[in-house]
Amino acid sequence: FMPVATLAPLGKGKTKVRSVRDFSPGSAGDGQVASPGQIGPIWLIVPFGILGLLLVGLAAWGVGRAIRNRRLAGPRGGSLPPLRPRTRA
């Protein structure tokens, strides 16, 4: 036996007949609309944007370090500058 509808108790002030359709996700039993079940595109854009900014920041930091280290190392190839003469005091 499976009831099609359930009635509210007799002593209750507001009576309402409830059925299986009232508990279904897409039902409009109380006039409330169920949520669409999908998240907005902002929930994808923000995390991937933050991750992308982190990767771009790390790449920029690495390029800056490489340029700085090349400047400190001096020019490549060519002849070396002459040595200073030794002086003894």
Secondary structure, 3 states (H helix, E strand, C coil): CCCCEECCCCCCCCCCCEEHHHHCCCCCCCCCCCCCCCCCCHHHHHHHHHHHHHHHHHHHHHHHHHHHHHHHHCCCCCCCCCCCCCCCC
